[in-house]
Amino acid sequence: MDEVNDQEVEPFDSFAEAVSSLEKLTKIETKIAVGIEKSLVPWKESRKLLKCMNPDQVSNTSLFQFMQNLFLQMGLGKLGISNVSRFQLTLVLTDCQVCKIYRTQKSGRICFITSDAILKFFVKGLDLPCVVEETKCAKEGSENCEFKVDLQPLGVYKIALDEMDRVLIGCILSSKFAVKDFADDNGIEEGEVLYRLKVLKSYQIVDENHNITEIGSTYYKFAQGLRALEEDFDPPWKSLADITTAIAAKNSFAEAMSETVGSEPVIDVDSSEIVNLAEEAKKSKSFAELISKYVKLNE
């Protein structure tokens, strides 16, 4: 029987490695802050993603392709998607840079920065409240890191259906609905009507026979004011070059600060402080948190 080693593996081999690694994490956090701030997406684009039925459809949306590009620029890794359901997405990250920073760590899910970046992108960028959980991690032996995104149903209903969907629901409620007549009256193809019905069924707005469900009736009752809430503006990928420049500028500033600190004259310090700070570095999730602890220690 194999012997189980219960000894905790330290995330870093030395204090110097801890500081270097936490500086790398800080640079990633800085890129994330800038990237998310400039990634506000209009509902009309989020809607296209929410109406997708499978991973291939999601991958083909401009929104998800932008998200992939953004996560690469923020220094997190290559983003993909493996599963889609009504209120849940499963994202996959290959070549995870956070895992590479924690070089010596061999177990545990450690991609808290990536989880937070996904959360902020959906909440701040897409206006979609959600919960993000890392379900697989390369540090646990998985091929890639995996993240489950549970979307809040009310947030999804607010964005997923557009004005034409609401007109369609109203027509069905009037008991005068026919696919061909609706298509002719609204200047759209019958195939589009059938697709919209499929989407309404996936969100339990209509049943198998295209009758309005209780959820559908409730949605229609309270959805009349949603049109007024929707703002129309260009999606962030229209100005991707500006985002790239902003992220690069912030990263250069972080590097410049690091070099400046490194060029300061050497001063004598108490060796016990180095030991204490090294221990704190091992327990800190970011360089900013480490500095905060150090400041409090010396107050």
C-alpha positions as CSV (number, residue, x, y, z in Angstrom):
1,M,0.0,0.0,0.0
2,D,1.4,3.4,-1.0
3,E,2.3,5.7,1.8
4,V,0.3,9.0,1.9
5,N,2.4,12.1,2.5
6,D,0.4,14.5,4.6
7,Q,3.1,17.1,4.8
8,E,1.9,20.4,3.4
9,V,3.8,21.5,0.2
10,E,4.9,25.1,0.4
11,P,3.9,27.1,-2.6
12,F,7.4,28.7,-2.9
13,D,10.9,27.4,-2.3
14,S,12.3,30.6,-0.9
15,F,11.4,34.1,0.1
16,A,12.9,35.5,-3.1
17,E,10.8,33.2,-5.2
18,A,7.7,34.2,-3.1
19,V,8.3,37.9,-3.8
20,S,9.0,37.3,-7.5
21,S,5.9,35.2,-7.9
22,L,3.6,37.6,-6.0
23,E,4.9,40.4,-8.3
24,K,3.8,38.4,-11.3
25,L,0.4,37.9,-9.7
26,T,0.1,41.6,-9.1
27,K,0.9,42.3,-12.7
28,I,-1.9,39.9,-13.8
29,E,-4.3,41.5,-11.3
30,T,-3.5,45.0,-12.7
31,K,-4.2,43.7,-16.3
32,I,-7.4,42.2,-15.1
33,A,-8.6,45.5,-13.5
34,V,-7.9,47.5,-16.7
35,G,-9.3,44.8,-19.0
36,I,-12.6,44.4,-17.1
37,E,-13.0,48.1,-16.8
38,K,-12.9,48.5,-20.6
39,S,-15.1,45.5,-21.4
40,L,-18.6,46.7,-21.0
41,V,-20.8,44.7,-23.5
42,P,-24.2,45.8,-24.7
43,W,-27.1,43.4,-24.0
44,K,-27.7,42.8,-27.7
45,E,-24.3,41.0,-27.8
46,S,-24.7,39.2,-24.5
47,R,-28.1,38.0,-25.8
48,K,-26.4,36.2,-28.7
49,L,-24.3,34.2,-26.3
50,L,-27.2,33.4,-24.0
51,K,-29.3,32.0,-26.9
52,C,-26.5,29.5,-27.9
53,M,-27.5,25.9,-27.5
54,N,-24.0,24.3,-27.6
55,P,-20.3,25.1,-27.1
56,D,-19.6,25.5,-30.9
57,Q,-22.3,28.2,-31.1
58,V,-20.8,30.0,-28.1
59,S,-17.3,29.8,-29.6
60,N,-18.5,31.4,-32.8
61,T,-19.9,34.5,-31.1
62,S,-18.0,37.8,-31.3
63,L,-18.4,38.1,-27.5
64,F,-16.7,34.8,-26.6
65,Q,-13.9,35.4,-29.1
66,F,-13.4,38.8,-27.5
67,M,-13.3,37.1,-24.1
68,Q,-10.7,34.6,-25.3
69,N,-8.5,37.5,-26.6
70,L,-9.0,39.5,-23.4
71,F,-8.0,36.6,-21.1
72,L,-4.8,36.0,-23.2
73,Q,-3.9,39.7,-22.9
74,M,-4.6,39.7,-19.2
75,G,-2.0,36.9,-18.9
76,L,-4.3,34.1,-17.7
77,G,-4.2,31.5,-20.5
78,K,-6.3,30.2,-23.4
79,L,-10.0,30.1,-22.7
80,G,-12.4,27.6,-24.2
81,I,-15.9,26.3,-23.4
82,S,-16.9,22.6,-22.9
83,N,-20.6,22.7,-21.9
84,V,-23.7,25.0,-22.1
85,S,-27.0,24.7,-20.3
86,R,-29.8,27.1,-19.6
87,F,-28.2,28.9,-16.7
88,Q,-24.7,27.4,-16.6
89,L,-21.5,27.5,-18.6
90,T,-18.4,25.4,-18.2
91,L,-15.2,27.2,-19.2
92,V,-11.9,25.5,-19.7
93,L,-8.5,27.2,-19.4
94,T,-5.4,25.7,-21.1
95,D,-1.8,26.8,-20.5
96,C,-2.9,28.3,-17.1
97,Q,-0.3,31.0,-16.2
98,V,-1.4,31.1,-12.5
99,C,-0.6,27.4,-12.1
100,K,2.8,28.1,-13.6
101,I,3.5,30.8,-11.0
102,Y,2.8,28.3,-8.2
103,R,5.6,26.1,-9.6
104,T,6.2,23.9,-6.6
105,Q,2.5,23.4,-5.5
106,K,1.4,20.0,-6.5
107,S,-2.2,19.8,-5.2
108,G,-5.3,22.0,-4.6
109,R,-7.3,24.3,-6.7
110,I,-5.4,27.6,-6.7
111,C,-6.7,29.7,-9.6
112,F,-8.6,32.1,-7.4
113,I,-7.4,35.1,-9.6
114,T,-8.9,33.5,-12.7
115,S,-12.2,32.7,-11.0
116,D,-12.4,36.3,-9.9
117,A,-11.6,37.5,-13.4
118,I,-14.4,35.4,-14.9
119,L,-16.8,36.6,-12.2
120,K,-16.0,40.3,-12.8
121,F,-16.3,39.8,-16.6
122,F,-19.8,38.4,-16.3
123,V,-21.0,40.7,-13.5
124,K,-19.4,44.0,-14.6
125,G,-18.9,43.4,-18.3
126,L,-22.1,41.6,-19.2
127,D,-24.4,42.7,-16.4
128,L,-25.0,39.0,-15.5
129,P,-24.9,38.1,-11.8
130,C,-23.3,34.7,-11.3
131,V,-21.3,32.4,-9.1
132,V,-18.0,31.0,-10.3
133,E,-16.3,27.9,-9.0
134,E,-13.1,26.2,-10.1
135,T,-14.1,22.5,-10.5
136,K,-10.8,21.2,-11.9
137,C,-7.2,22.4,-11.7
138,A,-4.0,21.4,-13.4
139,K,-2.4,21.4,-10.0
140,E,-4.7,18.5,-9.1
141,G,-3.6,16.5,-12.1
142,S,-6.3,17.6,-14.5
143,E,-5.2,18.3,-18.1
144,N,-6.7,21.8,-17.9
145,C,-8.3,24.1,-15.3
146,E,-12.1,24.2,-15.4
147,F,-14.6,26.7,-14.1
148,K,-18.4,26.4,-13.6
149,V,-20.3,29.6,-14.1
150,D,-23.8,29.5,-12.6
151,L,-25.9,32.4,-13.9
152,Q,-28.6,34.0,-11.9
153,P,-31.9,33.1,-13.7
154,L,-33.4,36.6,-13.2
155,G,-30.3,38.2,-14.7
156,V,-30.5,35.9,-17.7
157,Y,-34.2,36.5,-18.3
158,K,-33.6,40.2,-18.1
159,I,-31.1,40.1,-21.0
160,A,-31.7,36.9,-23.0
161,L,-35.0,37.8,-24.7
162,D,-35.4,40.8,-26.9
163,E,-38.3,42.9,-28.1
164,M,-39.3,40.5,-30.9
165,D,-39.4,37.7,-28.3
166,R,-41.7,39.7,-26.2
167,V,-44.0,40.4,-29.2
168,L,-44.0,36.7,-29.9
169,I,-45.0,35.9,-26.3
170,G,-47.8,38.4,-26.5
171,C,-49.0,36.9,-29.7
172,I,-49.1,33.4,-28.2
173,L,-51.0,34.8,-25.2
174,S,-53.6,36.3,-27.5
175,S,-54.4,32.7,-28.8
176,K,-54.1,33.9,-32.4
177,F,-50.6,32.6,-33.0
178,A,-49.5,30.8,-36.2
179,V,-45.9,30.6,-37.3
180,K,-46.5,31.7,-40.9
181,D,-48.8,34.6,-39.9
182,F,-46.4,35.8,-37.3
183,A,-43.4,35.7,-39.7
184,D,-45.4,37.6,-42.4
185,D,-46.7,40.2,-39.9
186,N,-43.3,41.0,-38.5
187,G,-41.2,40.7,-41.7
188,I,-39.0,37.7,-40.6
189,E,-38.5,34.2,-41.9
190,E,-40.5,31.3,-40.6
191,G,-37.2,29.6,-39.6
192,E,-36.4,32.5,-37.3
193,V,-39.8,32.2,-35.6
194,L,-39.1,28.5,-35.0
195,Y,-35.7,29.3,-33.6
196,R,-37.1,31.9,-31.3
197,L,-39.7,29.3,-30.1
198,K,-36.9,26.9,-29.4
199,V,-35.1,29.5,-27.3
200,L,-38.4,30.3,-25.4
201,K,-38.8,26.6,-24.7
202,S,-35.2,26.3,-23.4
203,Y,-36.0,29.1,-20.9
204,Q,-39.4,27.4,-20.0
205,I,-41.4,30.4,-21.4
206,V,-43.4,28.0,-23.6
207,D,-44.0,24.3,-23.3
208,E,-43.7,21.5,-25.9
209,N,-47.0,22.7,-27.6
210,H,-45.9,26.3,-27.6
211,N,-48.3,27.2,-24.9
212,I,-47.2,29.9,-22.4
213,T,-46.0,28.5,-19.1
214,E,-46.5,30.1,-15.7
215,I,-42.9,31.3,-15.9
216,G,-43.7,32.8,-19.3
217,S,-46.8,34.6,-18.0
218,T,-44.8,36.1,-15.1
219,Y,-42.0,37.1,-17.4
220,Y,-44.4,38.9,-19.8
221,K,-46.1,40.7,-17.0
222,F,-42.9,42.2,-15.6
223,A,-40.8,42.5,-18.8
224,Q,-42.5,45.5,-20.4
225,G,-40.1,47.9,-18.8
226,L,-36.9,46.1,-19.9
227,R,-36.8,47.8,-23.3
228,A,-36.3,51.2,-21.5
229,L,-33.4,49.7,-19.5
230,E,-31.4,48.5,-22.5
231,E,-28.6,50.8,-23.7
232,D,-27.2,50.7,-27.2
233,F,-23.5,51.2,-27.6
234,D,-20.5,49.8,-29.4
235,P,-19.1,46.5,-28.1
236,P,-15.6,46.6,-26.7
237,W,-14.1,44.6,-29.6
238,K,-14.7,47.6,-31.8
239,S,-11.9,49.4,-29.9
240,L,-9.8,46.3,-29.1
241,A,-6.6,48.2,-30.0
242,D,-7.3,50.8,-27.2
243,I,-7.8,48.0,-24.7
244,T,-4.6,46.3,-25.7
245,T,-2.7,49.6,-25.3
246,A,-4.3,50.3,-21.9
247,I,-3.3,46.9,-20.6
248,A,0.2,47.2,-21.9
249,A,0.6,50.6,-20.4
250,K,-0.5,49.4,-17.0
251,N,1.8,46.4,-17.2
252,S,4.8,48.7,-18.2
253,F,4.0,50.9,-15.1
254,A,4.1,47.8,-12.8
255,E,7.4,46.7,-14.4
256,A,8.8,50.2,-14.0
257,M,7.9,50.3,-10.4
258,S,9.4,46.9,-9.8
259,E,12.7,48.1,-11.4
260,T,12.7,51.3,-9.4
261,V,12.3,49.4,-6.2
262,G,15.0,47.0,-7.2
263,S,17.4,50.0,-7.8
264,E,17.0,51.4,-4.3
265,P,20.1,51.3,-2.1
266,V,20.5,48.3,0.2
267,I,19.8,49.0,3.9
268,D,20.2,46.9,7.0
269,V,17.2,45.0,8.3
270,D,16.4,42.8,11.2
271,S,16.8,39.1,10.1
272,S,13.7,38.2,12.2
273,E,11.6,40.5,10.0
274,I,12.7,38.7,6.9
275,V,11.7,35.3,8.4
276,N,8.3,36.7,9.5
277,L,7.7,38.3,6.1
278,A,8.7,35.1,4.3
279,E,6.0,33.2,6.3
280,E,3.4,35.9,5.5
281,A,4.4,35.7,1.8
282,K,3.5,32.0,1.7
283,K,0.0,32.7,3.1
284,S,-0.7,35.8,0.9
285,K,-2.7,35.6,-2.3
286,S,-1.3,38.8,-3.9
287,F,1.7,41.1,-3.6
288,A,-0.7,43.8,-2.5
289,E,-1.9,41.7,0.4
290,L,1.7,40.9,1.4
291,I,2.6,44.6,1.5
292,S,-0.5,45.4,3.5
293,K,0.4,42.8,6.1
294,Y,4.0,44.2,6.2
295,V,2.8,47.7,6.8
296,K,0.5,46.6,9.6
297,L,3.3,44.6,11.1
298,N,5.5,47.8,11.4
299,E,2.8,50.2,12.6
